Amino acid sequence: MARPIAETPILTGADAVRFEKLRIEVEELSKEKRAENTRKLKEAVQKAKEYITICI
């Protein structure tokens, strides 16, 4: 049986200000910066795969 989903807490004060600042930064990323971030993430995943062994 499924468990109920907890209510999302409301951000207030400094947490709300920080969240809004980060949200705006992400919305304003250029296509080039998004592509660069994606490339860096893929490189990091490939590097992590060298250290991780999955046994099924």
All heavy atoms as atom14 arrays in JSON, in Angstrom:
{
  "sequence": "MARPIAETPILTGADAVRFEKLRIEVEELSKEKRAENTRKLKEAVQKAKEYITICI",
  "atom14_mask": [
    [1, 1, 1, 1, 1, 1, 1, 1, 0, 0, 0, 0, 0, 0],
    [1, 1, 1, 1, 1, 0, 0, 0, 0, 0, 0, 0, 0, 0],
    [1, 1, 1, 1, 1, 1, 1, 1, 1, 1, 1, 0, 0, 0],
    [1, 1, 1, 1, 1, 1, 1, 0, 0, 0, 0, 0, 0, 0],
    [1, 1, 1, 1, 1, 1, 1, 1, 0, 0, 0, 0, 0, 0],
    [1, 1, 1, 1, 1, 0, 0, 0, 0, 0, 0, 0, 0, 0],
    [1, 1, 1, 1, 1, 1, 1, 1, 1, 0, 0, 0, 0, 0],
    [1, 1, 1, 1, 1, 1, 1, 0, 0, 0, 0, 0, 0, 0],
    [1, 1, 1, 1, 1, 1, 1, 0, 0, 0, 0, 0, 0, 0],
    [1, 1, 1, 1, 1, 1, 1, 1, 0, 0, 0, 0, 0, 0],
    [1, 1, 1, 1, 1, 1, 1, 1, 0, 0, 0, 0, 0, 0],
    [1, 1, 1, 1, 1, 1, 1, 0, 0, 0, 0, 0, 0, 0],
    [1, 1, 1, 1, 0, 0, 0, 0, 0, 0, 0, 0, 0, 0],
    [1, 1, 1, 1, 1, 0, 0, 0, 0, 0, 0, 0, 0, 0],
    [1, 1, 1, 1, 1, 1, 1, 1, 0, 0, 0, 0, 0, 0],
    [1, 1, 1, 1, 1, 0, 0, 0, 0, 0, 0, 0, 0, 0],
    [1, 1, 1, 1, 1, 1, 1, 0, 0, 0, 0, 0, 0, 0],
    [1, 1, 1, 1, 1, 1, 1, 1, 1, 1, 1, 0, 0, 0],
    [1, 1, 1, 1, 1, 1, 1, 1, 1, 1, 1, 0, 0, 0],
    [1, 1, 1, 1, 1, 1, 1, 1, 1, 0, 0, 0, 0, 0],
    [1, 1, 1, 1, 1, 1, 1, 1, 1, 0, 0, 0, 0, 0],
    [1, 1, 1, 1, 1, 1, 1, 1, 0, 0, 0, 0, 0, 0],
    [1, 1, 1, 1, 1, 1, 1, 1, 1, 1, 1, 0, 0, 0],
    [1, 1, 1, 1, 1, 1, 1, 1, 0, 0, 0, 0, 0, 0],
    [1, 1, 1, 1, 1, 1, 1, 1, 1, 0, 0, 0, 0, 0],
    [1, 1, 1, 1, 1, 1, 1, 0, 0, 0, 0, 0, 0, 0],
    [1, 1, 1, 1, 1, 1, 1, 1, 1, 0, 0, 0, 0, 0],
    [1, 1, 1, 1, 1, 1, 1, 1, 1, 0, 0, 0, 0, 0],
    [1, 1, 1, 1, 1, 1, 1, 1, 0, 0, 0, 0, 0, 0],
    [1, 1, 1, 1, 1, 1, 0, 0, 0, 0, 0, 0, 0, 0],
    [1, 1, 1, 1, 1, 1, 1, 1, 1, 0, 0, 0, 0, 0],
    [1, 1, 1, 1, 1, 1, 1, 1, 1, 0, 0, 0, 0, 0],
    [1, 1, 1, 1, 1, 1, 1, 1, 1, 0, 0, 0, 0, 0],
    [1, 1, 1, 1, 1, 1, 1, 1, 1, 1, 1, 0, 0, 0],
    [1, 1, 1, 1, 1, 0, 0, 0, 0, 0, 0, 0, 0, 0],
    [1, 1, 1, 1, 1, 1, 1, 1, 1, 0, 0, 0, 0, 0],
    [1, 1, 1, 1, 1, 1, 1, 1, 0, 0, 0, 0, 0, 0],
    [1, 1, 1, 1, 1, 1, 1, 0, 0, 0, 0, 0, 0, 0],
    [1, 1, 1, 1, 1, 1, 1, 1, 1, 1, 1, 0, 0, 0],
    [1, 1, 1, 1, 1, 1, 1, 1, 1, 0, 0, 0, 0, 0],
    [1, 1, 1, 1, 1, 1, 1, 1, 0, 0, 0, 0, 0, 0],
    [1, 1, 1, 1, 1, 1, 1, 1, 1, 0, 0, 0, 0, 0],
    [1, 1, 1, 1, 1, 1, 1, 1, 1, 0, 0, 0, 0, 0],
    [1, 1, 1, 1, 1, 0, 0, 0, 0, 0, 0, 0, 0, 0],
    [1, 1, 1, 1, 1, 1, 1, 0, 0, 0, 0, 0, 0, 0],
    [1, 1, 1, 1, 1, 1, 1, 1, 1, 0, 0, 0, 0, 0],
    [1, 1, 1, 1, 1, 1, 1, 1, 1, 0, 0, 0, 0, 0],
    [1, 1, 1, 1, 1, 0, 0, 0, 0, 0, 0, 0, 0, 0],
    [1, 1, 1, 1, 1, 1, 1, 1, 1, 0, 0, 0, 0, 0],
    [1, 1, 1, 1, 1, 1, 1, 1, 1, 0, 0, 0, 0, 0],
    [1, 1, 1, 1, 1, 1, 1, 1, 1, 1, 1, 1, 0, 0],
    [1, 1, 1, 1, 1, 1, 1, 1, 0, 0, 0, 0, 0, 0],
    [1, 1, 1, 1, 1, 1, 1, 0, 0, 0, 0, 0, 0, 0],
    [1, 1, 1, 1, 1, 1, 1, 1, 0, 0, 0, 0, 0, 0],
    [1, 1, 1, 1, 1, 1, 0, 0, 0, 0, 0, 0, 0, 0],
    [1, 1, 1, 1, 1, 1, 1, 1, 0, 0, 0, 0, 0, 0]
  ],
  "atom14_positions": [
    [[0.84, -1.18, 0.0], [0.0, 0.0, 0.0], [0.89, 1.25, 0.0], [1.92, 1.29, 0.66], [-0.89, -0.03, 1.24], [-1.88, 1.08, 1.3], [-3.03, 0.8, 2.64], [-4.51, 0.72, 1.7], [0.0, 0.0, 0.0], [0.0, 0.0, 0.0], [0.0, 0.0, 0.0], [0.0, 0.0, 0.0], [0.0, 0.0, 0.0], [0.0, 0.0, 0.0]],
    [[0.5, 2.26, -0.7], [1.29, 3.5, -0.83], [1.23, 4.32, 0.45], [0.21, 4.36, 1.13], [0.78, 4.31, -2.0], [0.0, 0.0, 0.0], [0.0, 0.0, 0.0], [0.0, 0.0, 0.0], [0.0, 0.0, 0.0], [0.0, 0.0, 0.0], [0.0, 0.0, 0.0], [0.0, 0.0, 0.0], [0.0, 0.0, 0.0], [0.0, 0.0, 0.0]],
    [[2.35, 4.96, 0.73], [2.38, 5.86, 1.88], [1.99, 7.26, 1.43], [2.29, 7.66, 0.31], [3.79, 5.91, 2.47], [4.18, 4.63, 3.17], [5.45, 4.84, 3.95], [6.57, 4.39, 3.13], [7.82, 4.7, 3.33], [8.14, 5.5, 4.31], [8.77, 4.25, 2.56], [0.0, 0.0, 0.0], [0.0, 0.0, 0.0], [0.0, 0.0, 0.0]],
    [[1.33, 8.03, 2.3], [0.97, 9.39, 1.92], [2.21, 10.27, 1.77], [3.22, 10.07, 2.44], [0.09, 9.87, 3.07], [0.42, 8.98, 4.22], [0.88, 7.68, 3.64], [0.0, 0.0, 0.0], [0.0, 0.0, 0.0], [0.0, 0.0, 0.0], [0.0, 0.0, 0.0], [0.0, 0.0, 0.0], [0.0, 0.0, 0.0], [0.0, 0.0, 0.0]],
    [[2.14, 11.23, 0.88], [3.23, 12.16, 0.65], [3.11, 13.29, 1.67], [2.05, 13.88, 1.84], [3.17, 12.73, -0.79], [3.34, 11.59, -1.79], [4.23, 13.8, -0.99], [3.12, 12.0, -3.22], [0.0, 0.0, 0.0], [0.0, 0.0, 0.0], [0.0, 0.0, 0.0], [0.0, 0.0, 0.0], [0.0, 0.0, 0.0], [0.0, 0.0, 0.0]],
    [[4.23, 13.56, 2.35], [4.23, 14.62, 3.36], [4.08, 15.99, 2.7], [4.5, 16.2, 1.56], [5.52, 14.58, 4.16], [0.0, 0.0, 0.0], [0.0, 0.0, 0.0], [0.0, 0.0, 0.0], [0.0, 0.0, 0.0], [0.0, 0.0, 0.0], [0.0, 0.0, 0.0], [0.0, 0.0, 0.0], [0.0, 0.0, 0.0], [0.0, 0.0, 0.0]],
    [[3.48, 16.91, 3.43], [3.3, 18.27, 2.93], [4.65, 18.95, 2.78], [5.54, 18.79, 3.61], [2.43, 19.04, 3.91], [2.04, 20.41, 3.43], [1.06, 21.09, 4.36], [0.17, 20.41, 4.88], [1.21, 22.31, 4.54], [0.0, 0.0, 0.0], [0.0, 0.0, 0.0], [0.0, 0.0, 0.0], [0.0, 0.0, 0.0], [0.0, 0.0, 0.0]],
    [[4.82, 19.73, 1.73], [6.06, 20.45, 1.5], [6.13, 21.63, 2.45], [5.19, 22.42, 2.54], [6.12, 20.97, 0.04], [5.99, 19.86, -0.84], [7.42, 21.7, -0.24], [0.0, 0.0, 0.0], [0.0, 0.0, 0.0], [0.0, 0.0, 0.0], [0.0, 0.0, 0.0], [0.0, 0.0, 0.0], [0.0, 0.0, 0.0], [0.0, 0.0, 0.0]],
    [[7.23, 21.76, 3.18], [7.35, 22.88, 4.12], [7.44, 24.22, 3.39], [7.93, 24.3, 2.27], [8.63, 22.6, 4.89], [9.4, 21.67, 4.04], [8.42, 20.92, 3.2], [0.0, 0.0, 0.0], [0.0, 0.0, 0.0], [0.0, 0.0, 0.0], [0.0, 0.0, 0.0], [0.0, 0.0, 0.0], [0.0, 0.0, 0.0], [0.0, 0.0, 0.0]],
    [[6.98, 25.27, 4.03], [7.03, 26.62, 3.47], [8.34, 27.27, 3.9], [8.68, 27.27, 5.09], [5.83, 27.45, 3.95], [4.53, 26.82, 3.44], [5.96, 28.9, 3.49], [3.28, 27.45, 3.99], [0.0, 0.0, 0.0], [0.0, 0.0, 0.0], [0.0, 0.0, 0.0], [0.0, 0.0, 0.0], [0.0, 0.0, 0.0], [0.0, 0.0, 0.0]],
    [[9.08, 27.8, 2.94], [10.33, 28.48, 3.25], [10.05, 29.9, 3.72], [9.22, 30.6, 3.15], [11.23, 28.52, 2.01], [11.76, 27.19, 1.5], [12.57, 27.41, 0.23], [12.61, 26.51, 2.55], [0.0, 0.0, 0.0], [0.0, 0.0, 0.0], [0.0, 0.0, 0.0], [0.0, 0.0, 0.0], [0.0, 0.0, 0.0], [0.0, 0.0, 0.0]],
    [[10.79, 30.31, 4.72], [10.65, 31.67, 5.24], [12.03, 32.23, 5.54], [13.02, 31.5, 5.61], [9.82, 31.69, 6.54], [10.47, 30.85, 7.51], [8.4, 31.22, 6.32], [0.0, 0.0, 0.0], [0.0, 0.0, 0.0], [0.0, 0.0, 0.0], [0.0, 0.0, 0.0], [0.0, 0.0, 0.0], [0.0, 0.0, 0.0], [0.0, 0.0, 0.0]],
    [[12.11, 33.53, 5.68], [13.34, 34.19, 6.09], [14.48, 34.03, 5.11], [14.32, 34.1, 3.89], [0.0, 0.0, 0.0], [0.0, 0.0, 0.0], [0.0, 0.0, 0.0], [0.0, 0.0, 0.0], [0.0, 0.0, 0.0], [0.0, 0.0, 0.0], [0.0, 0.0, 0.0], [0.0, 0.0, 0.0], [0.0, 0.0, 0.0], [0.0, 0.0, 0.0]],
    [[15.68, 33.78, 5.66], [16.9, 33.68, 4.85], [16.83, 32.51, 3.87], [17.34, 32.6, 2.75], [18.12, 33.54, 5.75], [0.0, 0.0, 0.0], [0.0, 0.0, 0.0], [0.0, 0.0, 0.0], [0.0, 0.0, 0.0], [0.0, 0.0, 0.0], [0.0, 0.0, 0.0], [0.0, 0.0, 0.0], [0.0, 0.0, 0.0], [0.0, 0.0, 0.0]],
    [[16.19, 31.41, 4.28], [16.06, 30.26, 3.38], [15.25, 30.63, 2.14], [15.59, 30.24, 1.02], [15.39, 29.08, 4.09], [16.28, 28.45, 5.14], [17.52, 28.55, 5.0], [15.74, 27.87, 6.09], [0.0, 0.0, 0.0], [0.0, 0.0, 0.0], [0.0, 0.0, 0.0], [0.0, 0.0, 0.0], [0.0, 0.0, 0.0], [0.0, 0.0, 0.0]],
    [[14.18, 31.39, 2.32], [13.35, 31.8, 1.19], [14.12, 32.75, 0.25], [14.03, 32.61, -0.97], [12.08, 32.48, 1.7], [0.0, 0.0, 0.0], [0.0, 0.0, 0.0], [0.0, 0.0, 0.0], [0.0, 0.0, 0.0], [0.0, 0.0, 0.0], [0.0, 0.0, 0.0], [0.0, 0.0, 0.0], [0.0, 0.0, 0.0], [0.0, 0.0, 0.0]],
    [[14.88, 33.65, 0.83], [15.67, 34.59, 0.03], [16.72, 33.84, -0.78], [16.9, 34.08, -1.97], [16.33, 35.66, 0.94], [17.3, 36.52, 0.16], [15.26, 36.51, 1.6], [0.0, 0.0, 0.0], [0.0, 0.0, 0.0], [0.0, 0.0, 0.0], [0.0, 0.0, 0.0], [0.0, 0.0, 0.0], [0.0, 0.0, 0.0], [0.0, 0.0, 0.0]],
    [[17.42, 32.9, -0.14], [18.46, 32.11, -0.82], [17.85, 31.27, -1.94], [18.38, 31.21, -3.05], [19.16, 31.21, 0.19], [20.3, 30.41, -0.39], [21.09, 29.67, 0.68], [20.3, 29.03, 1.71], [19.83, 27.79, 1.62], [20.07, 27.07, 0.57], [19.11, 27.29, 2.59], [0.0, 0.0, 0.0], [0.0, 0.0, 0.0], [0.0, 0.0, 0.0]],
    [[16.7, 30.65, -1.66], [16.03, 29.83, -2.68], [15.64, 30.67, -3.89], [15.87, 30.28, -5.03], [14.79, 29.16, -2.08], [14.04, 28.31, -3.06], [14.41, 27.0, -3.29], [12.97, 28.83, -3.77], [13.73, 26.22, -4.2], [12.28, 28.05, -4.69], [12.66, 26.74, -4.9], [0.0, 0.0, 0.0], [0.0, 0.0, 0.0], [0.0, 0.0, 0.0]],
    [[15.07, 31.84, -3.66], [14.64, 32.72, -4.76], [15.84, 33.18, -5.59], [15.79, 33.21, -6.81], [13.88, 33.92, -4.21], [13.36, 34.85, -5.26], [12.3, 34.26, -6.16], [11.77, 33.16, -5.88], [11.99, 34.88, -7.19], [0.0, 0.0, 0.0], [0.0, 0.0, 0.0], [0.0, 0.0, 0.0], [0.0, 0.0, 0.0], [0.0, 0.0, 0.0]],
    [[16.95, 33.51, -4.92], [18.16, 33.94, -5.62], [18.68, 32.81, -6.53], [19.0, 33.04, -7.7], [19.23, 34.33, -4.61], [20.52, 34.76, -5.22], [21.56, 35.06, -4.14], [22.92, 35.28, -4.77], [23.99, 35.23, -3.81], [0.0, 0.0, 0.0], [0.0, 0.0, 0.0], [0.0, 0.0, 0.0], [0.0, 0.0, 0.0], [0.0, 0.0, 0.0]],
    [[18.73, 31.59, -6.0], [19.21, 30.45, -6.79], [18.26, 30.13, -7.94], [18.69, 29.78, -9.04], [19.39, 29.22, -5.9], [20.54, 29.31, -4.89], [20.51, 28.12, -3.94], [21.88, 29.39, -5.59], [0.0, 0.0, 0.0], [0.0, 0.0, 0.0], [0.0, 0.0, 0.0], [0.0, 0.0, 0.0], [0.0, 0.0, 0.0], [0.0, 0.0, 0.0]],
    [[16.95, 30.27, -7.7], [15.95, 30.0, -8.75], [16.15, 30.96, -9.93], [16.15, 30.55, -11.1], [14.54, 30.15, -8.19], [13.44, 29.79, -9.18], [12.07, 30.16, -8.66], [11.89, 31.59, -8.54], [11.64, 32.41, -9.56], [11.56, 31.94, -10.79], [11.49, 33.7, -9.38], [0.0, 0.0, 0.0], [0.0, 0.0, 0.0], [0.0, 0.0, 0.0]],
    [[16.37, 32.22, -9.63], [16.56, 33.23, -10.68], [17.86, 32.96, -11.44], [17.9, 33.06, -12.67], [16.54, 34.65, -10.07], [15.13, 34.98, -9.6], [17.04, 35.68, -11.07], [15.02, 36.24, -8.78], [0.0, 0.0, 0.0], [0.0, 0.0, 0.0], [0.0, 0.0, 0.0], [0.0, 0.0, 0.0], [0.0, 0.0, 0.0], [0.0, 0.0, 0.0]],
    [[18.93, 32.57, -10.72], [20.2, 32.26, -11.38], [20.03, 31.12, -12.39], [20.58, 31.17, -13.49], [21.26, 31.89, -10.35], [21.8, 33.06, -9.58], [22.81, 32.65, -8.53], [23.29, 31.5, -8.57], [23.13, 33.48, -7.67], [0.0, 0.0, 0.0], [0.0, 0.0, 0.0], [0.0, 0.0, 0.0], [0.0, 0.0, 0.0], [0.0, 0.0, 0.0]],
    [[19.29, 30.1, -12.01], [19.08, 28.95, -12.9], [18.25, 29.35, -14.11], [18.55, 28.96, -15.23], [18.41, 27.79, -12.13], [17.94, 26.7, -13.08], [19.37, 27.21, -11.1], [0.0, 0.0, 0.0], [0.0, 0.0, 0.0], [0.0, 0.0, 0.0], [0.0, 0.0, 0.0], [0.0, 0.0, 0.0], [0.0, 0.0, 0.0], [0.0, 0.0, 0.0]],
    [[17.22, 30.15, -13.91], [16.38, 30.58, -15.03], [17.16, 31.41, -16.05], [16.85, 31.38, -17.23], [15.19, 31.4, -14.52], [14.1, 30.56, -13.91], [12.91, 31.42, -13.5], [12.96, 32.66, -13.61], [11.92, 30.82, -13.05], [0.0, 0.0, 0.0], [0.0, 0.0, 0.0], [0.0, 0.0, 0.0], [0.0, 0.0, 0.0], [0.0, 0.0, 0.0]],
    [[18.17, 32.14, -15.6], [18.9, 33.05, -16.48], [20.13, 32.41, -17.13], [20.86, 33.1, -17.84], [19.31, 34.3, -15.69], [18.11, 35.13, -15.27], [18.49, 36.33, -14.43], [19.66, 36.45, -14.03], [17.6, 37.15, -14.17], [0.0, 0.0, 0.0], [0.0, 0.0, 0.0], [0.0, 0.0, 0.0], [0.0, 0.0, 0.0], [0.0, 0.0, 0.0]],
    [[20.36, 31.11, -16.92], [21.51, 30.46, -17.54], [21.37, 30.45, -19.06], [20.31, 30.16, -19.6], [21.64, 29.01, -17.06], [22.2, 28.79, -15.67], [22.19, 27.3, -15.34], [23.6, 29.33, -15.54], [0.0, 0.0, 0.0], [0.0, 0.0, 0.0], [0.0, 0.0, 0.0], [0.0, 0.0, 0.0], [0.0, 0.0, 0.0], [0.0, 0.0, 0.0]],
    [[22.46, 30.74, -19.74], [22.45, 30.71, -21.2], [22.52, 29.26, -21.67], [22.87, 28.36, -20.91], [23.64, 31.49, -21.75], [24.85, 30.82, -21.4], [0.0, 0.0, 0.0], [0.0, 0.0, 0.0], [0.0, 0.0, 0.0], [0.0, 0.0, 0.0], [0.0, 0.0, 0.0], [0.0, 0.0, 0.0], [0.0, 0.0, 0.0], [0.0, 0.0, 0.0]],
    [[22.2, 29.05, -22.94], [22.27, 27.7, -23.51], [23.7, 27.17, -23.44], [23.91, 26.0, -23.18], [21.79, 27.7, -24.95], [20.3, 27.83, -25.09], [19.88, 27.7, -26.55], [18.38, 27.79, -26.67], [17.94, 27.6, -28.06], [0.0, 0.0, 0.0], [0.0, 0.0, 0.0], [0.0, 0.0, 0.0], [0.0, 0.0, 0.0], [0.0, 0.0, 0.0]],
    [[24.67, 28.05, -23.65], [26.07, 27.63, -23.6], [26.46, 27.17, -22.2], [27.14, 26.17, -22.03], [26.99, 28.77, -24.05], [26.84, 29.16, -25.51], [25.64, 30.08, -25.77], [25.1, 30.68, -24.81], [25.25, 30.19, -26.94], [0.0, 0.0, 0.0], [0.0, 0.0, 0.0], [0.0, 0.0, 0.0], [0.0, 0.0, 0.0], [0.0, 0.0, 0.0]],
    [[26.02, 27.93, -21.18], [26.36, 27.56, -19.8], [25.66, 26.26, -19.41], [26.24, 25.42, -18.72], [25.96, 28.7, -18.85], [26.38, 28.46, -17.43], [27.9, 28.44, -17.3], [28.29, 28.26, -15.85], [29.7, 27.99, -15.67], [0.0, 0.0, 0.0], [0.0, 0.0, 0.0], [0.0, 0.0, 0.0], [0.0, 0.0, 0.0], [0.0, 0.0, 0.0]],
    [[24.42, 26.1, -19.84], [23.7, 24.83, -19.56], [24.43, 23.66, -20.21], [24.58, 22.6, -19.6], [22.27, 24.9, -20.07], [21.38, 25.79, -19.24], [19.96, 25.81, -19.8], [19.17, 26.84, -19.17], [18.37, 26.63, -18.13], [18.26, 25.44, -17.63], [17.7, 27.64, -17.6], [0.0, 0.0, 0.0], [0.0, 0.0, 0.0], [0.0, 0.0, 0.0]],
    [[24.9, 23.85, -21.45], [25.62, 22.79, -22.15], [26.92, 22.47, -21.43], [27.3, 21.3, -21.29], [25.88, 23.2, -23.59], [0.0, 0.0, 0.0], [0.0, 0.0, 0.0], [0.0, 0.0, 0.0], [0.0, 0.0, 0.0], [0.0, 0.0, 0.0], [0.0, 0.0, 0.0], [0.0, 0.0, 0.0], [0.0, 0.0, 0.0], [0.0, 0.0, 0.0]],
    [[27.61, 23.49, -20.95], [28.86, 23.3, -20.21], [28.6, 22.54, -18.91], [29.35, 21.63, -18.55], [29.51, 24.66, -19.92], [30.76, 24.58, -19.09], [31.93, 23.96, -19.82], [31.87, 23.8, -21.05], [32.92, 23.62, -19.15], [0.0, 0.0, 0.0], [0.0, 0.0, 0.0], [0.0, 0.0, 0.0], [0.0, 0.0, 0.0], [0.0, 0.0, 0.0]],
    [[27.55, 22.91, -18.2], [27.19, 22.2, -16.96], [26.87, 20.74, -17.24], [27.27, 19.85, -16.48], [26.01, 22.87, -16.28], [26.37, 24.2, -15.66], [27.54, 24.54, -15.52], [25.36, 24.97, -15.3], [0.0, 0.0, 0.0], [0.0, 0.0, 0.0], [0.0, 0.0, 0.0], [0.0, 0.0, 0.0], [0.0, 0.0, 0.0], [0.0, 0.0, 0.0]],
    [[26.17, 20.47, -18.33], [25.83, 19.1, -18.71], [27.09, 18.31, -19.02], [27.24, 17.16, -18.59], [24.87, 19.09, -19.93], [23.69, 19.81, -19.58], [24.52, 17.68, -20.34], [0.0, 0.0, 0.0], [0.0, 0.0, 0.0], [0.0, 0.0, 0.0], [0.0, 0.0, 0.0], [0.0, 0.0, 0.0], [0.0, 0.0, 0.0], [0.0, 0.0, 0.0]],
    [[28.01, 18.92, -19.75], [29.27, 18.25, -20.09], [30.06, 17.9, -18.83], [30.56, 16.79, -18.67], [30.11, 19.13, -21.02], [31.39, 18.47, -21.51], [32.29, 19.45, -22.24], [32.76, 20.54, -21.4], [33.71, 20.42, -20.45], [34.26, 19.27, -20.22], [34.07, 21.47, -19.73], [0.0, 0.0, 0.0], [0.0, 0.0, 0.0], [0.0, 0.0, 0.0]],
    [[30.15, 18.85, -17.91], [30.87, 18.62, -16.66], [30.22, 17.49, -15.84], [30.92, 16.67, -15.25], [30.92, 19.9, -15.82], [31.87, 20.93, -16.35], [31.85, 22.16, -15.46], [32.77, 23.24, -15.98], [32.71, 24.46, -15.13], [0.0, 0.0, 0.0], [0.0, 0.0, 0.0], [0.0, 0.0, 0.0], [0.0, 0.0, 0.0], [0.0, 0.0, 0.0]],
    [[28.9, 17.48, -15.81], [28.2, 16.44, -15.08], [28.47, 15.06, -15.68], [28.75, 14.1, -14.96], [26.69, 16.71, -15.07], [25.82, 15.66, -14.39], [26.2, 15.5, -12.92], [24.35, 16.0, -14.54], [0.0, 0.0, 0.0], [0.0, 0.0, 0.0], [0.0, 0.0, 0.0], [0.0, 0.0, 0.0], [0.0, 0.0, 0.0], [0.0, 0.0, 0.0]],
    [[28.43, 14.97, -17.01], [28.69, 13.69, -17.68], [30.11, 13.22, -17.41], [30.35, 12.03, -17.18], [28.43, 13.81, -19.18], [26.97, 13.88, -19.51], [26.73, 13.98, -21.0], [25.23, 14.04, -21.3], [24.96, 14.12, -22.74], [0.0, 0.0, 0.0], [0.0, 0.0, 0.0], [0.0, 0.0, 0.0], [0.0, 0.0, 0.0], [0.0, 0.0, 0.0]],
    [[31.08, 14.14, -17.4], [32.46, 13.79, -17.08], [32.58, 13.27, -15.65], [33.27, 12.28, -15.39], [33.39, 14.98, -17.26], [33.65, 15.34, -18.7], [34.52, 16.59, -18.84], [34.96, 17.17, -17.8], [34.77, 16.99, -19.99], [0.0, 0.0, 0.0], [0.0, 0.0, 0.0], [0.0, 0.0, 0.0], [0.0, 0.0, 0.0], [0.0, 0.0, 0.0]],
    [[31.89, 13.92, -14.72], [31.93, 13.5, -13.32], [31.31, 12.12, -13.15], [31.82, 11.29, -12.37], [31.2, 14.52, -12.44], [0.0, 0.0, 0.0], [0.0, 0.0, 0.0], [0.0, 0.0, 0.0], [0.0, 0.0, 0.0], [0.0, 0.0, 0.0], [0.0, 0.0, 0.0], [0.0, 0.0, 0.0], [0.0, 0.0, 0.0], [0.0, 0.0, 0.0]],
    [[30.23, 11.84, -13.88], [29.59, 10.53, -13.8], [30.52, 9.46, -14.34], [30.67, 8.38, -13.75], [28.24, 10.53, -14.56], [27.71, 9.12, -14.73], [27.23, 11.4, -13.83], [0.0, 0.0, 0.0], [0.0, 0.0, 0.0], [0.0, 0.0, 0.0], [0.0, 0.0, 0.0], [0.0, 0.0, 0.0], [0.0, 0.0, 0.0], [0.0, 0.0, 0.0]],
    [[31.18, 9.73, -15.46], [32.12, 8.76, -16.03], [33.26, 8.49, -15.05], [33.67, 7.34, -14.87], [32.68, 9.27, -17.36], [31.7, 9.23, -18.5], [31.22, 7.82, -18.8], [31.86, 6.83, -18.51], [30.04, 7.74, -19.38], [0.0, 0.0, 0.0], [0.0, 0.0, 0.0], [0.0, 0.0, 0.0], [0.0, 0.0, 0.0], [0.0, 0.0, 0.0]],
    [[33.77, 9.53, -14.4], [34.86, 9.36, -13.44], [34.37, 8.54, -12.23], [35.09, 7.66, -11.74], [35.37, 10.71, -12.98], [36.61, 10.62, -12.11], [37.13, 11.99, -11.76], [38.03, 12.45, -12.88], [38.75, 13.7, -12.57], [0.0, 0.0, 0.0], [0.0, 0.0, 0.0], [0.0, 0.0, 0.0], [0.0, 0.0, 0.0], [0.0, 0.0, 0.0]],
    [[33.15, 8.79, -11.79], [32.61, 8.05, -10.65], [32.41, 6.57, -11.0], [32.6, 5.7, -10.15], [31.28, 8.67, -10.2], [0.0, 0.0, 0.0], [0.0, 0.0, 0.0], [0.0, 0.0, 0.0], [0.0, 0.0, 0.0], [0.0, 0.0, 0.0], [0.0, 0.0, 0.0], [0.0, 0.0, 0.0], [0.0, 0.0, 0.0], [0.0, 0.0, 0.0]],
    [[32.05, 6.3, -12.25], [31.84, 4.91, -12.67], [33.11, 4.09, -12.55], [33.05, 2.87, -12.39], [31.33, 4.86, -14.11], [29.88, 5.22, -14.26], [29.46, 5.09, -15.72], [28.01, 5.42, -15.93], [27.63, 5.3, -17.35], [0.0, 0.0, 0.0], [0.0, 0.0, 0.0], [0.0, 0.0, 0.0], [0.0, 0.0, 0.0], [0.0, 0.0, 0.0]],
    [[34.26, 4.73, -12.64], [35.53, 4.02, -12.5], [35.71, 3.46, -11.09], [36.42, 2.49, -10.89], [36.7, 4.95, -12.83], [36.73, 5.42, -14.27], [37.8, 6.45, -14.52], [38.63, 6.71, -13.62], [37.81, 7.0, -15.64], [0.0, 0.0, 0.0], [0.0, 0.0, 0.0], [0.0, 0.0, 0.0], [0.0, 0.0, 0.0], [0.0, 0.0, 0.0]],
    [[35.07, 4.07, -10.1], [35.23, 3.67, -8.71], [34.07, 2.82, -8.21], [34.15, 2.28, -7.1], [35.36, 4.9, -7.81], [36.56, 5.74, -8.16], [36.43, 6.92, -8.88], [37.82, 5.34, -7.79], [37.53, 7.69, -9.21], [38.94, 6.1, -8.11], [38.78, 7.27, -8.82], [39.88, 8.02, -9.15], [0.0, 0.0, 0.0], [0.0, 0.0, 0.0]],
    [[33.01, 2.69, -8.97], [31.8, 2.02, -8.51], [31.66, 0.68, -9.22], [31.76, 0.6, -10.44], [30.55, 2.88, -8.77], [30.65, 4.19, -8.01], [29.28, 2.13, -8.4], [29.58, 5.19, -8.35], [0.0, 0.0, 0.0], [0.0, 0.0, 0.0], [0.0, 0.0, 0.0], [0.0, 0.0, 0.0], [0.0, 0.0, 0.0], [0.0, 0.0, 0.0]],
    [[31.41, -0.37, -8.44], [31.16, -1.69, -9.0], [29.77, -2.12, -8.57], [29.45, -2.11, -7.37], [32.18, -2.72, -8.5], [33.49, -2.27, -8.83], [31.92, -4.08, -9.1], [0.0, 0.0, 0.0], [0.0, 0.0, 0.0], [0.0, 0.0, 0.0], [0.0, 0.0, 0.0], [0.0, 0.0, 0.0], [0.0, 0.0, 0.0], [0.0, 0.0, 0.0]],
    [[28.93, -2.46, -9.53], [27.57, -2.89, -9.22], [27.47, -4.38, -9.52], [27.74, -4.82, -10.63], [26.53, -2.11, -10.03], [26.63, -0.62, -9.69], [25.13, -2.64, -9.75], [25.73, 0.27, -10.51], [0.0, 0.0, 0.0], [0.0, 0.0, 0.0], [0.0, 0.0, 0.0], [0.0, 0.0, 0.0], [0.0, 0.0, 0.0], [0.0, 0.0, 0.0]],
    [[27.1, -5.15, -8.51], [26.94, -6.61, -8.68], [25.45, -6.93, -8.58], [24.8, -6.62, -7.59], [27.7, -7.35, -7.6], [29.47, -7.03, -7.64], [0.0, 0.0, 0.0], [0.0, 0.0, 0.0], [0.0, 0.0, 0.0], [0.0, 0.0, 0.0], [0.0, 0.0, 0.0], [0.0, 0.0, 0.0], [0.0, 0.0, 0.0], [0.0, 0.0, 0.0]],
    [[24.95, -7.55, -9.62], [23.53, -7.91, -9.62], [23.4, -9.41, -9.6], [24.06, -10.14, -10.22], [22.82, -7.31, -10.84], [22.9, -5.8, -10.77], [21.38, -7.79, -10.89], [22.25, -5.09, -11.95], [0.0, 0.0, 0.0], [0.0, 0.0, 0.0], [0.0, 0.0, 0.0], [0.0, 0.0, 0.0], [0.0, 0.0, 0.0], [0.0, 0.0, 0.0]]
  ]
}
